[in-house]
Structure formats: structure tokens, C-alpha cells
């Protein structure tokens, strides 16, 4: 499990950097979206890098306290969130 936490740390740092780039790039697409919930997409876009950093730090804390199940959930959470964000962006652009 320790190796998974270390790999997750690197993935979360890279995910935060790429998430910031995704958020910045998504602003133009969100501005062109004609859906009522475009404002929520802006907030969701800026939460991507924050979620990666919080989940990476939280996985370390959960692992150090012996909560392996929570650590596994925190490892998966930013990737699931990013997937839902991409799906929401596709739905917004198709509308």
C-alpha cells in the first residue's frame, strides 16, 4: 500500500498541474455553453486541481492512521470527479 500512496502523490501533483490547465482551457468552452448550469461548471473546473491536492494529502493521512479503505477512496476520488466533469462538459457543449 505504501508504494500506491507514493505513486498517488506523484499522480496528484501532476493531476493538479494538468487540472489547472484543464480548468483554464475549459473557461472558453464554458463561456460558449448555453446551459443554465454553466456557472456550476466554472466552479467545478476550478475545483479539479484543489481536489487532486486535497485527495493526495488526505490519502497520506488516511494511510498513516491505518484507514486503508479511506485511502483507496481518496486515491480514486479525483479521477472519478474528473470523469464526471468531462461528461458534464460534453453534455453542456452538446446542448
N, C-alpha and C positions, 0 to 999 in steps of 0.2 A: 504493500500500500504506500510505503514511503516513496518509492520510485514514481508512482502515479501522481502523488502530490507535487513532486519536483517537476515532472513533465507538465502538469497542470499549471504550475507557476509560470513557466515559460510561455505556455499557450495563452494564459490570461494576460500577460504583458503584451504579447503580440496581438491578441484579440482586442485589447484596449486601444492600441495604436491604430489597428485596422478599423475598429469600430468608430473611432473618432473620424477617420477618413470617410467611412460609410455614412456617418451622420452628416458630415459637411456636404458630401455629394448628394445625399437624399433631400436636402433642403430645396434644391431646384425642382426636383420631381414632385415633392410635396406641395410646393407653391403652385404648380400647374394642376394639381389634383382638384377635382370638382366634387369632393365628398364633404359631408358635414363634419366628419371627424378628422379633418386634416390637422387641426391643432393638436389633437392627441398623438398623431403620428410624429409631429415635431418633438414633442416631449419624449415619446418612445425612442426616437432616433438618438436624442442626446443621452438617454439612459443606457445605451448599449455599452460605451466604454466604462461607465461607472459600474454597471453590473458585472463586467468582466473583472474589474479590480476588486470589488467587494466579494465576489464569489471566490476569487483566488485567495484572498486573505482569510475569508471565512472557512475555506477548506483546510487551511493550515491550522486554524484554531480548533475546528471540529476534530481534526485528526489528533491534535495534541491532547485533547480532553477525552479521547477514546471513542468518539461518536463516529464510527466509520460510515454508518448509513447516511448520516447528515453530510459527511464529507463527500460521499459519492453523489448525493443530490446536488450539492453545491458545485461539483465538477460539471455536472450535466446542465445545470440551470442556465448559464449564459448562452449555451449553444441552442437550447430549446427556445429561449427568448428571442435569439437572433433569427431562428427559423420562422417563428410566428411573426416577427417584424417584416421579414422578406415577403411572407404570404400576404400580410396586410398591405404592403406596398404594391404588390401585384394586383390585389383587389382594388385598391384606390386608383391605380392607373388605368384599369380596365373600365372603371365606372365613368 
